[in-house]
Amino acid sequence: MIRQMGLFGGAEPPQGLTPQEKVAYILEVRPAARDDDRELMLAFWELFDGLTTVLGEEGAARFAAWFRKATHPETIRRRRAEIQKLGGGGGALLPSPGEAARRRALDGAGPPRGRR
């Protein structure tokens, strides 16, 4: 039997991890999160964002049960993106100019640059 080697040791999540390292940690210690984005999100919020501290044990359990049944966040995000495509929303439902500029800066999108 081949055993996958762990990247992280110990029971407590390591401190000072990048978001990518946090996700890798969760994928290692919670195999169910490898197949389910909702489980990944819940684990991330629990381990790194203090979900249980904010909501308490019972509240966090109730939220997790609800979240597993709610419309998937990616479905909502994709519908927004479809509506906001150029021409699709008629301009009335587009993000604010500041948010549009922030998104362009993040993904490198924007108007084509002139040729050199």
N, C-alpha and C positions, 0 to 999 in steps of 0.2 A: 504494500500500500504506500502510495506517495503522499506525503503530508506537505501541505503548503506552509512555507516558513512565514512566521509573523514578522511584521515590520516594527511593531511596537511591543514593549513589555509592560507588565504591571496591570493592576486592576483600574486605576484611575487614568483618565485621558491625560496625555502629556500636555504641558503648557507651551504656549508660544508657537503653535502650529499655524501654518498658512491654511486658507480655506481648502485647498486641494489636499493637504496633509490630513486635515480633519475628516474629510470625506473618505480618504483611504483608511484612516483609523476605524471609522464606522463600518466600512465594507469588510474590514478584517474581523472585528469583534462581533458584528451582528450580520451573519450571512443572509438573513431574510431581507436586509436592505439592498442586497445585490440585485434582487428581482423586483423590487417595489419602491418607486420613488417616494411614495407617501411614508413608508417605513424609514427610508433614508432621511427625509425631512424631519419626521418626529424624533428620530435618534439624534440628529444634529441639534435640534432645538433643546432637547433634554440634556445632552452631554455638554454642549458648548454655549447655549444661550439662556440657560436657567429656567426652562419651561416649568419644571416641578417647583422650583423656588417661587416663581411668580404665581402659579395656579394652585399649588399644594398637590399632594399625592392624588386625592380624589378628583380635583378639578382637572389635573393633567390627564388622568385616566378617562374622564368624561370627554375632554377635548379630543383625545386620540381616537376614541370610539366614533365621535362625530366626524372627525377629519377623514377617517378611512372610508366613510360613506359619502362625503360631500363631493361635489363636482371637482375633478382634478384641477389643480392650479394651472397646469400646462394647457389644458383645454380652454380655460378662461383667457390665458395670455394669448393663445393662438387666435381666438376669435377677435380679441382686441386688435391684434396685428392685421388681420384680414380687413376689419372695418376701417382701419387707419391707413391702408394702402392708398397711394396717390390716386385720387379720383374716386375711390370707393366710398369715402365718407363725405365727399363734397366740401371738405375743408372745415366743416363745423365740428367734427369729432377728432381732429388731429391733436397731437400733444402740443403743449405750449412751446413757443420758440426756444426757450431755455432748455427744456427737456429734449427737444429734437436735436439741438446742438450737442447736448451731453451724449445722447445715443450715437450720433455720428462720430464723435470723438472716441467713444468706446469701441465701435466696430469698424471704424475706418471708412464708413459709407459717406456719401456726399456727392456733390456734383463732380463730374470728371474734370481733371486738371488739364490745362493746355499742354500741347506737345512741346517737347524741348527741341 
